[in-house]
Amino acid sequence: LIISGMKGEDGVTPLFEILDDGDKGCLPVVSAMLNPDLHLPFDDVDLQYALVQGHWYVSGYVMAFEHPTQNTQLALFLDQVSSKTMFRIVVKSNLTLRLAEHLVGTFHGAIKYLFEHGEGYSHFPHKQVNLRRSNYVC
């Protein structure tokens, strides 16, 4: 995976932690998270918003869900804190080499953009919107 070779600002620490089982016969999905050891001022949902600027939709998630009847936040995984985030890329059969190169370039540009904005990124509009839908019940 190309993104597994990307490094943090120190040039040594991996920027991403790959969460799936790699290419050992699993689904055509890459799931990963920004390396929590880097203590970055942005998260995977911020990365999703930055990648959209390059016309790519990479799903970013908070590792929690709202219980449908109790209106409480619960952890999605037993081994992860519910406030952590992750992202996933679904690799479809129509992904060409040119598209893959564009995606990798967009990742590099998005990461550069997020590092340049640092703490200031938390002031962007999507960070200030409460996306909780408390009036809906599944």
Backbone as a ProteinNet text record, in pm:
[ID]
protein_1_A
[PRIMARY]
LIISGMKGEDGVTPLFEILDDGDKGCLPVVSAMLNPDLHLPFDDVDLQYALVQGHWYVSGYVMAFEHPTQNTQLALFLDQVSSKTMFRIVVKSNLTLRLAEHLVGTFHGAIKYLFEHGEGYSHFPHKQVNLRRSNYVC
[TERTIARY]
83.6	0	87.5	56.7	134	123.5	3.9	-12	63.5	92.2	166.1	309.9	359.7	495.5	504.3	390	391.8	434.4	515.3	570.8	518.6	525.3	486.8	588.3	570.2	659.2	804.4	828.2	965.6	1036	961.5	1019.2	1049.2	1015.7	1046.1	919.5	837.8	718.8	613.2	558.2	452.7	335	283.7	171.2	41.4	32.3	-90.4	-66.7	-168.7	-172.1	-275	-231.6	-321.1	-397.7	-529.3	-613.9	-659.9	-657.2	-704.8	-591.5	-618.1	-522	-435.7	-427.7	-343.9	-402	-316.5	-362.5	-360.9	-399.7	-399.7	-536.6	-591.2	-717.2	-839.7	-830.1	-944	-1026.9	-1118.7	-1203.8	-1122.4	-1173.2	-1102.1	-1125.6	-1089.6	-1108.4	-979.7	-938.9	-825.3	-882.9	-861.7	-904.3	-779	-776.2	-657.8	-696.6	-599.7	-619.9	-489.7	-501.6	-381.9	-315.5	-185.2	-110.7	-134.4	-198.1	-226.1	-99.2	14.1	140.1	191.2	141.1	186.3	114	1.7	-75.8	-101.8	-159.5	-185.8	-303.2	-303.3	-413.5	-535.2	-534.5	-646.4	-670.4	-787.7	-821.4	-862.1	-907.6	-942	-1064.6	-1154.5	-1270.1	-1224.2	-1127.4	-1068.1	-1001.5	-933.5	-870.5	-975.7	-1089.3	-1198.9	-1239.1	-1256.7	-1296.8	-1189.8	-1063.3	-955.5	-948.2	-972.5	-968.8	-1084.1	-1195.1	-1309.3	-1269.9	-1177.2	-1133.2	-1070	-1018.1	-962.7	-1063.9	-1190.3	-1301.7	-1295.4	-1237.5	-1236.5	-1320.1	-1403.3	-1477.2	-1417.6	-1344.7	-1286.9	-1360.2	-1429.2	-1515	-1434.1	-1459.8	-1399.9	-1505.5	-1467.3	-1561.5	-1506.3	-1595.7	-1563.4	-1594	-1510.5	-1526.7	-1628.6	-1745.7	-1854.8	-1986	-2090.3	-2223.5	-2321.4	-2432.1	-2533.8	-2634.4	-2654.4	-2752.7	-2890.1	-2963.9	-3087.4	-3199.9	-3200.2	-3308.9	-3263.6	-3135	-3085.4	-3018.7	-2996.7	-2929.8	-2796.1	-2720.5	-2587.2	-2485.3	-2364.5	-2255.6	-2186.6	-2170.7	-2103.7	-1985.5	-1882.6	-1764.7	-1801.2	-1749.2	-1775.2	-1689.6	-1570.3	-1478	-1434.9	-1403.1	-1359.4	-1215.4	-1134.8	-992.5	-956.8	-1056	-1029	-1115.3	-1059.8	-1133.6	-1238.1	-1356.4	-1466.1	-1443.2	-1350.5	-1324	-1225.3	-1162.7	-1069.6	-1146.1	-1073.8	-1133.1	-1055.5	-1115.8	-1052	-1108.8	-1051.8	-1106.6	-1096	-1172.7	-1163	-1173.9	-1106.7	-1109.7	-1160.4	-1268	-1319.5	-1255.9	-1185.4	-1116.8	-1209.3	-1263.1	-1357.6	-1283.8	-1350.5	-1288.4	-1254.9	-1313.6	-1285	-1173	-1099.4	-986.8	-869	-835.4	-723.8	-595.1	-482.7	-355.1	-355	-408.4	-413.5	-498.2	-612.2	-696.2	-625.1	-558	-484.9	-373.9	-302.8	-198.2	-258	-376.3	-443.2	-483.7	-534.3	-572.2	-451.5	-340.6	-218.6	-172.1	-173.3	-136.4	-229.9	-358.7	-456.5	-431.3	-393.4	-357.6	-241	-137.2	-20.6	-60.7	-142	-186.5	-273.2	-362.6	-450.2	-369.9	-273.3	-189.8	-108	-51.8	24	-66.4	-187.2	-283.8	-316.8	-340.3	-375	-258.6	-135.8	-19.6	-1.3	-24.2	-9.6	-110.5	-230.5	-334.1	-332.6	-276.5	-259	-380.6	-360.2	-467.2	-578.7	-547.5	-648.2	-757.1	-728.6	-828.5	-950.9	-934.7	-1048.1	-1150.5	-1116.2	-1208.4	-1289	-1266.7	-1340.5	-1485.9	-1578.1	-1721.1	-1764.4	-1709.6	-1759.2	-1728.4	-1628.7	-1595.6	-1694.3	-1766.4	-1855.5	-2000.7	-2028.6	-2165	-2187.9	-2297.9	-2333	-2408.6	-2348	-2408.3	-2499.6	-2517.6	-2600.6	-2746.5	-2812.2	-2952.5	-3038	-3055.8	-3124.7	-3273.1	-3331.7	-3474.9	-3506.7	-3404.7	-3427.3	-3409.3	-3493.9	-3479.5	-3480.6	-3383.7	-3374.4	-3483.6
-119.2	0	124.8	216.3	340.1	424.6	434.5	522.2	469.6	339.8	285.5	336.1	385.7	439.6	587.8	655.7	798.9	819.3	921.8	948.6	1079.9	1091.3	1214	1323.7	1437.5	1552.2	1522.5	1424.7	1390.3	1308.1	1261.3	1184.1	1039.7	997.3	861.9	785.4	846.2	780.4	764.5	644	624	718.3	777	868.9	793.2	672.8	595.2	462.7	417	282.9	205.1	101.6	20.7	-73.2	-75.1	-152.6	-285.2	-299.6	-424.8	-525.5	-637.5	-747.6	-743.3	-627.5	-615.4	-686.5	-742.1	-806.5	-959.2	-1009.4	-1154.4	-1215.5	-1187.8	-1248.8	-1190.6	-1066.9	-1005.7	-922.1	-845.6	-760	-650.8	-596.4	-487.7	-352.6	-348.4	-228.4	-204	-79.1	-39.8	39.4	-7.8	68.3	106.4	232.6	284.9	402.1	450.5	569.7	648	777.5	857.1	803.8	796.7	738.4	818.8	758	831.4	873.6	806.1	842.6	979.5	1030.7	1160.6	1278.5	1251.4	1357	1474.9	1443.1	1544.2	1634	1758.4	1850	1829.7	1727.5	1694.8	1544.7	1501	1359.4	1305.6	1181.8	1115.9	1176.4	1233.3	1300.6	1429.7	1499	1616.7	1576.3	1462.3	1410.9	1385.6	1329.8	1307.5	1438.5	1544.2	1673.6	1731.3	1712	1762.6	1685.1	1554.7	1473.2	1505.9	1551.2	1590.1	1702.6	1787.6	1897.6	1846	1723	1659.1	1567.9	1579.1	1502.1	1353.7	1321.8	1184	1176.7	1074.3	1051.8	931.9	958.3	855.8	867.5	763.2	768.9	778.8	883.5	900.6	874.1	805.7	765.3	792.1	825.2	824.9	683.8	627.7	489.4	478.1	534.7	529	529.4	492.8	500.9	540.6	594.3	635.1	521.8	479.4	374.7	427	351.7	405.3	435	371.2	398	470.1	461.4	522.7	658.2	697.6	823.9	840	732.3	736.5	695.1	750.5	714.5	589.5	489.8	365.8	343.5	278.1	246.3	143.4	163	71.8	-54.6	-41.1	-152.8	-165.2	-284.7	-305.9	-261.1	-261.7	-230.5	-87.7	-1.8	136.3	232.1	345.8	449.7	507.1	535.1	578.6	714.8	793.5	925	918.6	803.9	789.3	787.7	814.8	813.5	719.1	684.9	598.8	635.9	581	600	469.4	463.5	344.9	385.6	308.9	327.2	196.7	203.8	86.7	86.3	-20.4	-32.1	-106.4	-32.6	-91.2	-142.6	-226.5	-289.8	-190.8	-71.9	26.5	123.3	94.9	180	153.9	253	240.2	289.1	264.2	312.2	464.9	530.1	677.3	730.1	667.2	707.9	683.8	569.7	538.4	640.4	678.4	780.8	914.3	947.4	1071.9	1067.4	952.7	937.6	955.8	892.8	906.4	1051.9	1117.1	1258.5	1344.9	1312	1386	1364.4	1242.6	1216.4	1305.1	1310	1393.2	1539.9	1589.1	1727.2	1755.3	1662	1679.8	1681.8	1592.7	1589	1717.3	1762.3	1888.1	2003.1	2008	2111.8	2106.8	1987.4	1973.8	2013.2	1975.8	2016.8	2168.7	2229.5	2375	2449.8	2394.6	2461.8	2423.4	2308.6	2266.3	2288.3	2353.7	2379.6	2462.7	2545.9	2630.4	2552.9	2428.3	2348.5	2324.4	2326.6	2302.5	2415	2527.2	2639.6	2636.2	2535.8	2528.4	2491.9	2531.5	2513.2	2370.9	2268.5	2133.7	2089.4	2149.4	2114.4	2174.5	2275.6	2345.9	2303	2213.1	2166.9	2040.1	2036.8	1916.7	1824	1713.5	1621.8	1519.4	1527.7	1431.5	1448.5	1339	1343.6	1286.4	1359.8	1306.7	1282.7	1336.4	1319.3	1194.7	1124.6	1007.7	880.4	784.8	651.8	552	463.3	364.5	261.2
0	0	0	-87.7	-99.5	27.2	84.2	200.9	322	325.8	440.2	442.5	330.3	325.3	357.7	371	401.2	546.7	571	703.9	760.5	892.6	961.5	935.6	1001	978.5	1014.1	1103.3	1140.3	1033.5	931.4	823	858	980.5	1025.9	1066.6	1149.6	1203.4	1094.7	1079	979.4	1005.3	899.6	911.3	935.3	880.4	891.1	961.1	1029.3	1086.3	1005.3	936.9	854.3	947.6	935.5	1026.1	967.9	836.7	778.4	768.8	706.4	700.3	574.9	511.6	393.4	273.4	190.9	67.2	78.7	193.5	216.2	188.7	70.5	31.6	99	143.4	211.5	113.7	167.2	85.9	16.6	-94.5	-163.6	-94.5	32.7	113.8	191.7	196.7	280.2	396.1	516.6	634	712.5	753.2	819.7	908.6	982.1	1063.8	1068	1089.2	1112.6	1238.3	1238.3	1349	1477.8	1578.9	1702.6	1777.4	1752.8	1818.5	1775.4	1662.3	1611.6	1677.2	1745.7	1813.5	1719.4	1605.4	1503	1542	1497.2	1529.8	1440.1	1356.2	1269.2	1277.9	1232.9	1239.7	1102.6	1100.6	974.7	907.7	985.7	927.2	859.7	919.5	855	723.6	725.6	603.7	496.7	536.5	441.7	375.5	455.4	400.1	308.1	341.9	257.2	125.3	128.6	7.3	-86.9	-32.6	-115.5	-210.6	-168.7	-254.6	-383.1	-379.7	-499.2	-566.7	-526.8	-584.2	-551	-435.2	-388.2	-261.5	-251.8	-128.4	-58.2	47.1	132.8	265.4	303.8	422.2	550.2	628.1	759.5	865	971.2	1074.9	1214	1304.2	1446.9	1494	1579.4	1623.1	1736.1	1712.4	1809.1	1732.9	1801.5	1742.8	1852.2	1810	1905.9	1921.8	2045.6	2073.1	2031.3	1949.5	1891.7	1990	2105.2	2199.9	2325.5	2358.4	2481.9	2460	2332.8	2299.9	2371.9	2381.1	2441.1	2336.1	2346.9	2256.1	2308.9	2223.6	2260.4	2167.4	2219.2	2138.8	2032.1	1913	1802.4	1814.7	1873.8	1889.4	2035.3	2077.8	2215.4	2237.7	2132	2146.9	2105.8	2082.5	2042.7	2124.2	2156.2	2226.4	2131.3	2181.6	2094.8	2030.8	2081.5	2022.5	1905.3	1883.3	1770.7	1639.3	1532.5	1399.9	1308.9	1197.7	1098.6	962.3	856.3	722.8	645.5	538.1	453.2	307.7	225.9	81.6	21.1	-53.5	-123.5	-262.1	-293.5	-422.3	-517.7	-613.9	-708.9	-832	-907.4	-1023.9	-1135.2	-1133.3	-1238.3	-1200	-1092.8	-1053	-1146.6	-1226.3	-1320.2	-1253.1	-1316.6	-1265.4	-1257.3	-1359.2	-1360.7	-1244.2	-1217.6	-1104.4	-971.8	-960.2	-837	-812.4	-919	-905.5	-863	-916.9	-878.5	-731.2	-685.5	-544.8	-453.2	-487.9	-406.5	-404.8	-519.1	-524.9	-442.2	-443.7	-365	-215.9	-177.4	-37.6	4	-78.4	-45.6	-32.1	-125.1	-119.3	2.2	35.7	151.9	281.8	293	414	425.5	314.9	315.4	361	307.5	342.8	492.3	544.6	686	776.3	739.3	818	814.2	698.3	687.2	773.3	787.4	865.1	1011.5	1044.7	1182.8	1270.1	1383.5	1479.2	1418	1320.4	1259	1189.8	1156.2	1086.1	1173.6	1305.1	1394.6	1389.8	1326.8	1315.8	1186	1101.6	976.7	1004.6	917.9	943.3	977.7	911.9	939.7	1082.7	1146.7	1284.1	1382.7	1340.5	1431.1	1415.7	1323.3	1301	1382.2	1455.6	1530.5	1437.5	1400.1	1304.5	1369.8	1499.1	1571.3	1532.3	1498.4	1458.6	1570.6	1676.1	1793.9	1770.5	1665.5	1642.8	1560	1513.9	1429.9	1508.1	1482.5	1541.5	1427.2	1426.4	1318.1	1327.6
[MASK]
++++++++++++++++++++++++++++++++++++++++++++++++++++++++++++++++++++++++++++++++++++++++++++++++++++++++++++++++++++++++++++++++++++++++++

